Amino acid sequence: MGDVLALVEARLRTGLGEPDARAAVTFLGTDRFEVLRFTDGDIVRYATLGMSAQPMTDPTAALADPVKGPRAELVLSVRGGLADTDKALRPLAVLAASPQVEGLIVAPGASLDVGEPLWPGAPFTSVLVAESGGLVEDLDLDEPMDPVRFLPLLPMTPNEAAWKRVHGAAALQERWLNSGTDLRDPLRKSVSLD
């Protein structure tokens, strides 16, 4: 497990630079989860470290495979200085722990809800999981382990999350694109959903 996380942290440093802060959270009955903060100009990125230590397992499986199965870490990018986004560390750790705690498999297109604002005053309580391969390249591990995917998180307002449940992730992403939505704006309003 430690070897996987060392490789994951090295890949994060390669893709995002040196972290300027890190926080650790441990939930009862789970491994330790860290959230690293990377600053690049006015963009602040938060990346989880620990979610990929174990493969995600289908909750209906009779026995969890300790080696095979999807692995991921989460990356949230926001514009710095507009809101107290450092308070997102705990909600991000909660999302990273969800595969262990709730038996979820986190994959692109999924919605993850923390049930409270992602940071104080945030208009978002949930995120849309986007496709990997952008900011941080997937990390191949030795066979038979699956690669670690670095999944971007796109904050959603409650209205956007409800609309996505009906119309799907691709339709919401298209709506954002067509509206020129700045998904990194920590104070943005909901996109028009008429």
Disulfide bonds with the S-S distance in Angstrom:
none
